Amino acid sequence: MKKTDIAMLIFIASLSVILSIVLGNVIFGNVDDMTAKVRTITSIKGSLDDPNPEVFNANAINPSVQLEIGTENPSALPSPSAPPTSPTPPEDTNTGTDQPTEPVS
């Protein structure tokens, strides 16, 4: 390479670096001048408050117990170990043919 080619490459590289810095500041602005307001939160306490006695008391409903509403006889409830029963399917009225049947005269 000639000395003029090397000088031209250094000049173009320097010019592109300067141009990119100037354009970066124009597009994104100066980072040192930018400030942002952020909201802060209160610190987390290490202690727990007592639970609300209206919700958590000895007479409250236990959500882990299964209840059946509408059963008059409590002994009619299935035992937890019994398998679930399914209703009986309706009788099959299909005659086995795809054609409609005509009345016999």
C-alpha positions as CSV (number, residue, x, y, z in Angstrom):
1,M,0.0,0.0,0.0
2,K,1.1,3.5,-0.6
3,K,1.4,6.1,2.1
4,T,-1.5,8.0,0.6
5,D,-3.8,5.0,0.9
6,I,-2.9,4.5,4.5
7,A,-3.5,8.1,5.3
8,M,-6.8,8.0,3.5
9,L,-7.9,4.9,5.5
10,I,-7.0,6.7,8.8
11,F,-8.8,9.8,7.7
12,I,-12.0,7.9,6.8
13,A,-11.9,5.8,10.0
14,S,-11.4,9.0,12.1
15,L,-14.2,10.8,10.3
16,S,-16.7,7.9,10.8
17,V,-15.9,7.7,14.5
18,I,-16.5,11.4,15.0
19,L,-19.7,11.3,12.9
20,S,-21.1,8.4,14.8
21,I,-20.4,10.1,18.2
22,V,-22.1,13.3,17.0
23,L,-25.1,11.5,15.5
24,G,-25.4,9.3,18.6
25,N,-25.6,12.4,20.8
26,V,-28.2,14.0,18.5
27,I,-30.4,10.9,18.3
28,F,-30.2,9.7,21.9
29,G,-29.2,12.9,23.7
30,N,-26.5,13.4,26.2
31,V,-26.6,10.7,28.8
32,D,-25.2,13.0,31.5
33,D,-28.0,15.4,31.1
34,M,-30.8,12.8,31.5
35,T,-32.4,12.2,34.8
36,A,-35.3,10.0,35.8
37,K,-37.7,10.1,38.7
38,V,-38.4,6.7,40.2
39,R,-40.9,5.8,42.8
40,T,-39.5,4.2,45.9
41,I,-41.3,1.6,48.1
42,T,-41.4,1.2,51.8
43,S,-39.1,-1.4,53.3
44,I,-40.4,-4.9,54.2
45,K,-41.0,-5.5,57.9
46,G,-39.6,-8.6,59.5
47,S,-42.7,-9.1,61.7
48,L,-46.2,-10.4,60.8
49,D,-49.5,-8.8,61.8
50,D,-52.1,-11.0,63.5
51,P,-54.8,-12.3,61.0
52,N,-58.2,-10.8,61.0
53,P,-60.3,-12.6,63.6
54,E,-63.5,-12.1,61.5
55,V,-62.1,-14.3,58.8
56,F,-59.8,-16.7,60.7
57,N,-61.7,-18.1,63.7
58,A,-62.8,-21.4,65.1
59,N,-66.3,-21.2,63.5
60,A,-65.0,-20.4,60.0
61,I,-65.8,-22.7,57.0
62,N,-63.0,-25.1,56.2
63,P,-62.4,-25.0,52.5
64,S,-60.6,-28.4,52.4
65,V,-63.8,-30.3,53.5
66,Q,-66.1,-31.4,50.7
67,L,-69.7,-30.4,51.3
68,E,-72.7,-31.6,49.4
69,I,-75.6,-29.1,49.3
70,G,-79.1,-30.4,48.9
71,T,-78.7,-33.9,50.5
72,E,-81.3,-34.4,53.2
73,N,-79.9,-37.7,54.5
74,P,-76.2,-37.4,55.4
75,S,-75.8,-41.2,55.4
76,A,-76.7,-41.2,51.7
77,L,-73.4,-39.5,50.9
78,P,-70.9,-41.8,49.2
79,S,-67.9,-42.8,51.2
80,P,-64.6,-41.2,50.2
81,S,-63.2,-44.7,49.2
82,A,-66.2,-45.6,47.0
83,P,-65.6,-45.2,43.2
84,P,-67.7,-42.5,41.6
85,T,-70.9,-43.7,39.9
86,S,-71.9,-42.6,36.5
87,P,-75.5,-42.3,35.3
88,T,-76.8,-45.1,33.1
89,P,-76.7,-44.2,29.4
90,P,-80.0,-44.0,27.5
91,E,-81.1,-47.0,25.5
92,D,-79.8,-47.3,22.0
93,T,-82.7,-46.7,19.5
94,N,-80.6,-47.1,16.4
95,T,-81.8,-49.9,14.2
96,G,-78.4,-50.4,12.6
97,T,-79.4,-49.1,9.2
98,D,-78.6,-45.8,7.7
99,Q,-81.7,-45.7,5.6
100,P,-85.0,-44.5,7.1
101,T,-87.4,-47.3,7.6
102,E,-90.7,-47.4,5.7
103,P,-93.9,-48.5,7.3
104,V,-95.0,-52.0,6.3
105,S,-98.5,-52.2,4.8
